[in-house]
Amino acid sequence: MNRSSFAPLLAAGIGFLLAFTAPTTPRKLIADKAKSVMTYTMRHPMHTWDGVSHDVQSVLVYNDLIDRIEAVAVAAKIASFDSQNANRDSHTIEVIEGLKYPRVTFTSTRIDQAGDKLNIRGNLSFHGVTKPVIIDGIRADKGDWLVATGEFPVKMSEYNVERPSLMMVPTEESFILKFSLVYSKAAVQNQ
């Protein structure tokens, strides 16, 4: 076989292989619970405190071809937040009816990404009420890790939550919910 007849056969073979190769699809990345955290910050005229949860579950749909986050879902148990004060944590679970509504969840409906900036639209479910929210976040790639961070206010009255009070003085109407979610891009999690 001479060289001039080999080139068309090689091209046809490569074309055949490419025609039957499955396209790369977006894949699911699971948040690393040991590295991920969700925090609420509550303010009262007498003091400010944080409640921290390391028991955060999240799955993210990541598209390697376009280097984009396509969707995300996050959930945390209300009882998993620790403010370093057992009485306050107990009262929080009581006030927000943590036994009746044991989780706070977020599911994205749209994610826009410009560089490392994220604009995440979705639905927050808290205290049995689901409301649309918009979250501004930051994406950072650190080796094989994808880290998404951000924060947004949660207005308690919109979720039918009575504001906690101390000495008959209520907390501020809104608290801040912050997150740092860490996903391994090296772990293969296909759909």
ABEGO torsion letter per residue (X at the ends): XBAAAAAAAAAAAAAAAAAABBBBBBBBBBBBAAABBBBBBBBBAABBBBBBBABBBBBBBBBAAAGBBABBBBBBBAAABBAGBAAAAAAAAAAAGAAABABBBBBBABBBBBEABBBBBBBBBBGGBBBBBBBBBBBBBBEABBBBBEBBBBBAAAAGBBBBBBGGBBBBABBBBBBBBBBBAABBBBX
